[in-house]
């Protein structure tokens, strides 16, 4: 049995919910309390990305750069060179969407411990539409040498992840959803950069999720169990460095893998898993996410339904996959 402590109410209708960005804000304040070298910068979206929690506690360690995301990262890199640990925050559509070159040249090439905070990521931004629904960030950030990429699954994990990247001494990207999402973990659940966690064991297929999609996979696994399909669920909050051992062990147990992300599947989390499996264990793989298109304007729940990212939609896709694709074996 998996020893990961999962929220016992996760599959109930009244499951607790909170914003991942709120968990980040609380984690940033806690990190700032533990280390006075931590500073925060924001590009005119302080409350939206919850940096206001840090600003109110430590106003002397907060810098408002205004709507100038390239400058946001350049200033953060300079602060890192001076010995600070900067968190540079804005919407993911602009950070890293607008300032990727500055992240590459001033942060990653110099291996500076700047923390890039991408808020309002994914389709959960809702009515703001395609221009603000950042779906490419996982792909463009994981390709950068030296960059750590973390996508928390809930508010509790976001707080832990924020404190962890504050201490890792590396360029890091943390991806934050906007709206309240179900709590899948507990205060006692582990979080370690570079680790994935088996939330539910199974033998027919491995469902591997990152960010808010792990909750949808837990829902899908319950629905699949009702029709006789035993699905393993693996939560992967760190996309880079990827936990190769846990992913390969799960693929070996089940012989089929499905990935799910609230992002473009090209080059994203599913792409990372595809690269690993193709090199180490050519397991049948289905990637679920946004497939070579932009977002739409609508309420978050409508958009998850429209793009087929709900547990119910995923269960149907996985059922078809399991019934039509043979499991991996050594002579595959």
FENWO-V383904 format. One line per field, one symbol per residue. psi: psi as a letter, one per 30 degrees, with the letter a starting at -180 (. if undefined). burial: + if it has 16 or more other C-alpha atoms within 10 Angstrom, else -. A space follows every 10 residues. Layout:
psi=???
burial=???
//
This chain:
psi=kkgkjljfge glfgkkllke eeeeeeeeee eeefjgfklk kligheeegg ffeeeeeiff gkkjfaiiee eeeeeeeeee fggljkjjka kfffigefhe eeeeefdeeg hkhkjkjjlh lafffbffae ffijffeeef effkkfkkjk jkfaeeeeee eeeeffffgl kkkkkklelk lkjfalffkl kkkgklkjfk klfekkjkll bffeeeeeee eeeeffggkj kkkkkifjfj kkieeeeeee eeeffkkklk lhlkfjfbee eeeeeeefee jikkkkkkbk ihllalklke eeeeeeghgl eeeeeeeeee eeffkllklf g.
burial=-----++--+ -------+++ ++++++++++ ++----++++ ++++++-+++ +++++--+-- +++++---++ -+++++++++ +--+++++++ +++++++-++ -+++-+++-- ++++++++++ ++++++-+++ -++++++++- ++-+-+++++ ++++++++++ ++++++---+ ++++++++++ ++++++--+- +-++++++++ ++++++++++ ++++++++++ ++++----++ ++++++++++ -++--+++-+ ++++++++++ ++++++++++ ++++-++--- ++++++++++ ---+++++-+ -+++--++++ +++++-+++- ++----++-- --
//
